[in-house]
Amino acid sequence: MRPDFQQLLKRIGNPRRATGLSDAAKACFETAMEFQNAAKEVHADPRLTQAGKVDKLKDLAVTKFLPAMNLAQVPIAKAADALQQQRRALSLPAPDPTDVVAAMERQEIRAMIRGMDSSKRVGFVLGTKDDRILSAILSAPAEMSGISAEHFAAISKATIERKFGEEIAEINEAEEAIAAANAAFQVASGAIQGEIGVTDRQFAGMQKRGRDTPWLIRDGDTVRRVIPGATSYPAATATEIATGKFYDNEKAWREDNPGATVVPLNSAA
């Protein structure tokens, strides 16, 4: 395996919150190496002209190797989406709206902070670790405590980091691994592009033609794959759900899948 491939695999490691990234990166690298081996056979074929060899490599990439690359990238994209949801979930609980005594105490705390000299106020709010004071500040708009939006954001960030420090560290580690896995996909894709000898724009077009993203819709509790022209739609497979998207209409689907074919209108799913 190429040294740059090995370096990226080492960077990915095995983060607890994003499993399967190393396997996905390995699949990208293996696909690229398989394509390089196939390219050697094409270049060695005396029956093909130089233009014929390029066309043969393009066809191999679009029909076999680029779809394999897209499938290998699915776990990386899913891990990234999951981490976004996990990071959004790290939020401070809202105060109990039925606890009138606590609500009055928060009002008094905000009034006390507003009454401080501005120089003292900033140092006080940025330095406190009292949960009651922090709750009073963060449960209402910044103006009600007499602080700026910038200081409000700093207090919120510091409070969340203090409360969820371990979780944030794990998410940060996983995000770094995902960045390395995405880099692996790009490096492997670049290896395929280099073998063909096409421009970035040409290769981007090939990647689109090599990707038939399943068009998904929800039918109650069932996810189905839309087949334009068919009279009914089958339940989507696990792979189709993993690689598909919920498009709004056929135009949006075709923009993502310019090379996709449409079944005849009388075809049944």
Order of alpha helices (4+ residues) and beta strands (2+ residues): alpha-alpha-alpha-alpha-alpha-alpha-alpha-alpha-alpha-alpha-beta-beta-alpha-alpha
